[in-house]
Each structure stands twice: as C-alpha cells, then as structure tokens.
Amino acid sequence: VLDINVYSESMQKDIPVTVVTPENYDAGSSFPVLYLLHGYSDNNRAWVDKTDVENLSDAYGIILVMPDGGYDSWYFDSKTTPEYQYETFVSSELVTYIDKNFKTINDRKGRAITGLSMGGHGAMHTAIKHQDLFGAAGTTSGGVDFRPFTESWHIARRLGTYQENPEAWEKNTVINLTHLLTPGSLDIIIDCGVEDFFYEVNCNLHEKLLKEGIPHDFLVRPGKHNWAYWSNSIKYQMLFFNTFFSKGMKVS
C-alpha cells in the first residue's frame, strides 16, 4: 500500500492518492488497473482502511488506484468552483501519472473504474465520457441520478442550485448520459442494496439501459448505504472486472 501525492495542473495542488500493488507485482511486467473512487465526506484511504481490497488485489493481480476526490467534489469539473476539476484530474492527470510510474497495461482493455455513492456517480460519469480510456465501469450504491436530491451533499456547490442552473444538473447526472453508450462499448456493473436511499435511481438506470439495449450486470441484495454493504459488494465488482480484464488480454 503506497500513499503518494500526484500534482494536478488543473487544480494547482497535490492530490493524495493511495495505490495498492498485488503481491506478484515485482515478478510481472504489466498489470490491469482498477480506479476506486470514495464517497461523500471520505478520502483516498477509505477503501483500504474499511474493506479487504488489499487481498482482492493479490487474488486477482490487479493494481488499485484510490484518489482523494475531496469532501464533496462529485468528481465534476466544476464551473462554479474552478478549483474543483476532478474529472480532468482522474481521467487525464492521474491516469497519465499511473501509467508512467507503475507497470500498467496502458490500454482501455486493462483499465476500469468504479466507486461507491458519490464515487459511484463519479466512476460512471467519468467512464461514459471517456470510453477511450476505460473499458469497464461500475457503481455500488451510486448516486446515478442526483436530481431528486437537490439539497443534499453539497452538489449545488459544484453545479449551482437546480433552480439557477438546471442545465448543469441535467447534463451531468449519469442517467442522462446513456445516449453516449452503444451496446458493448463499455462493460458495466451496477449494484445497490434494497434499503439504500439510492435504490430507486439505480433501478431506474437499470431499466433505462435495458430499454436502450445496453448490456450490463445489475445486482440487488439486502443492504443499506453503509460499509457492511460495500465490503461485500466490492468482492462481486472485483470478480466482474477480473473477468473483463481476462477476456481483453493476457496479463503478464
């Protein structure tokens, strides 16, 4: 587990990033990378400190990259707060740094992104808009349609209020980005607990993807919006991404 700082030119500051390399890292030549985004009010250490991702990295031979997305960035490039350019950071600056400094498979077939809650939105938002970089994407308990929550989690700080700037809300929420997908263009996994306050919007995204003919995995289990659920769900997500990486190319 490495805690590093990656300089963001777009935000003019260092961003803390936690990287987990698998136990066979020294023996291999290149490895797939999964970017893991944290939720609202958390930080880059959340996944490592609260789940078993280190052992999952070892089991599958996957590098995990966990950037600090700020307390409430929602992983946007914000026009209302220009110091928040987290879409650019994750999709450009961070990917470039990781590929330069680690033994990665520098190809969308070896690169995926997922996250929980705010990070679930961020992962899908980033992957759909940057399908040239990411071949697979996931979300667990994700805020994949935040329009029903206009007063929550400081989203209005990044987009302006819905009343003032409805266009920004409409064009940035994940459920309104599905027109950018074509069948098979992005491998997608969605999961959410039935007791989660985001359960309905995840079901809505699932139904929309079905209607538009976009293949995806959709998992529903008992569970709330908490680490007990995410500690379990990451096991299913890692299996999904390992399957994606395995079919894309042989990992050294």
Protein Blocks (a to p, Z undefined) as FASTA:
>chain_A
ZZdddddfklopacdddddddfklmmpmbdcdddddddehiafklmmmmmcklmmmmmno
pacddddebjklnopacfklmmlcfklmmmmmmmmmmmmmpccdddfklgccddehjlmm
mmmmmmmmmmmlpmbdcdehiafbfklmmmgghlmmmnopfklmmmlmmmmpmklmmmmp
cehkaccdddddfkbcklmmmmmmmmmmmmnopacdddddeddddfklmmmmmmmmmmmm
mmmmmmmpccZZ
